Amino acid sequence: MAVRPQVPDGAAAEGTLTVWRPVQPPYGPPEQFDAGRRAAGAALFAAGAAERKRFVPREPDGRPGFPPGFPGSIAHTDRLAIALVVPGASSVGVDIESAVITARMARFVLRGLESQTLLPPVGDYTMRELFAAKEAAFKALYASGALEEFPFWWIELAEADGVLIASYRGSQVPVWIRSEPDLSLAVAIRR
């Protein structure tokens, strides 16, 4: 199993409760779903949610239905799940990626300016990190209720004063990224 990247530190992580859970064999979608929901329940417990508020159902649109007052997000790979809960935040998004992002996928997901400014040799991000950043930002922006559903790759990423900012139609959210050789973690928190 890959080393688990740490969530952002400092002000970015203030109040963030994070729980990781392994996905059990045979590592299929049901096991991934279960690991994510177990992680979410543990994060809600750590956040002080009442026992009746520790179950995270699936909403009709597929999103996890975190209880009022406990915004959160779930992500998983085929072997690992993570849940974040940030009481007091407006919305939260998290993504973990272990996949190799091909050049073809990069051309599809990244806009020209993103490729030119965020990827090496000019930028410091990998394609896997930017893919995860867009996924996490999508979850935070969509969960805020300000936007209708849209494809995550329409989000635009730019760096401002050392912070990665994701935006779509005037809505913005900062995104923090941590990586290990085999896993990238992206967290987006709207305060």
N, C-alpha and C positions, 0 to 999 in steps of 0.2 A: 504494500500500500504506500502511496506517495506521502511525503511529509505534508502536514496540513499547514498552509500559510496562515499567518496571524491576521486577524481583522485589523483595520486601521487603528492607530493609537492617537492619543491626544484628544482634541475637541471633536475630531471626526467620529470617534467611537464612544463619546460620552453617552452613558446609559444603554449601550449596546450589549445585549445578552446573546451569546453565540453558543450553539451546541452542534457538535459533529456526531454522526452515527454511521457505523458501517452498514453497507447493504449486504444482506444475507444471500447465500447461494439459493437458487441458481442465478441470481443477479439480474433478473428480468424486471419489466415494468412494475409488476405487483410488489416486488421486494424493494424496489427503489421508492415507490410511493409510500410503503410502510416505513422505511427508514426515515424519509422526510417528515412524515407525520409524527413519528416517535421523537425526532429531534425538535420539532415544533412544540410538542407537548412539554418536553423538558425545558425548552427556552421560556415558554409561558409560565411554567412552575417557578423558574429562576427569577422571572419578572414579577412574581407575586400575584399572578392571575388566580382567581378563585377556581376551585377544582372543576366546577361546571363549565369553566371557560377554557379548559386546557385541551379540548378536542378541536381540531382544525378541519372542518369539512371542506369538500370541494364545492365551489360555487358553480352555477350553471355554465359560466364561461370557462371553467377549468381552473381558475385561480384558487389558491387556498383562502378560506374564509376565516381570517384571524378575528378575534372578538374585538368589539369597540374598546378603544383605549390602549390596545396592544398591537400596533401595526407591526407586521412581520413579513418575512419572505422565506421561501424554501428553494433549494437547488440541490441537484445531485448529479453524479456521474454514475456509471454502472457499478461502482464499488463503494461510493462514499456519498453521504448526504449531509447537508448543513441547513440550519435554520437560524435566522436572526429575528429578534424582537427588540424594538426600540420604543419603549413607552415615551410618550410626549412628542414623537416625530409625527409628521404629516403622513409620510409613506416611506416604505423601505423596499429595496430590491437587492437581491444577492444572486450571484451566479458563480459556479465553479466549472472549469473546463479542463479536461484532460486530453481532449482530442487534438490531433494535428490538424491545423487549419491550412489547407492547400492554397496555392497562389490563385487558383480559380475561385475558391471561396472568398479569398481576400478581395479580388476584383469585384465580386458581387456585393459584399457586405460594406466595404469601405468606399467612401467618396474620394475623388481625386485629391482634394486638399488634405484629407486625413492621411492618405498614403504618403503624400509629399512631406507632411510636417510631423507626423507622429511615429512613423516607422523608421528604422535605421536607413541610411546613415545620419539623417538629421534628428530624428526623434529617438526616444529611449524605450518604446513599447514594442512588444511582439504582437504578431497578428492574433495569437490566442488571447492575449490580454485585452486587446481592443474588442474582440468578439465578445468576451465575457463582460466588458464594460458596457457594451450596447445592450446585452441581455439584462444586466442588473438595472441599468437606467430605464429600460422599457418597463420593467416590473414596477419601479418606483413611480414613474410618470403615469402609467396606466392606473395604478392603484390609487393615485391621488384623486381620481374621478374627474380631473380637469380635461382629460382627453378621451376620445373614443378609441377603440382598438385600431391599431396601425401596425405595419410590419416593423419589427425591431431595427432592421437595417436602415430605416429612414431617419433614425436618430443621427444627429451630427455631433461629432466629438471634436473638441478643441482644447488646447492647454492655455490657461490664463493664470499668471503668477504662480506657476508650479502646481496648479490644481487642474485635473482633467474635468472638463465641464461637458455634460451631455445636454443637448437641447433638441426640442421638436416643437415647431409652431409657437415659439415664444415662451414655452415652459422649459425650465432648466433644473438640473440636479447635479451636484458634484459627485464624482465617482472616484473611489480609492481602489487601488490595485495592489495585490501582493502575489508573488509567484515563487514557486519552487520549480525545480527542473521538469517535473511531470504534471504540475497542477497550477492553474491560475485561479485566483479568487478576486471577484470584483464586488464592491459594496457601494450602493447608492442610497443616501438618506436625505429626504426632504424634511427640513425642520419647520 
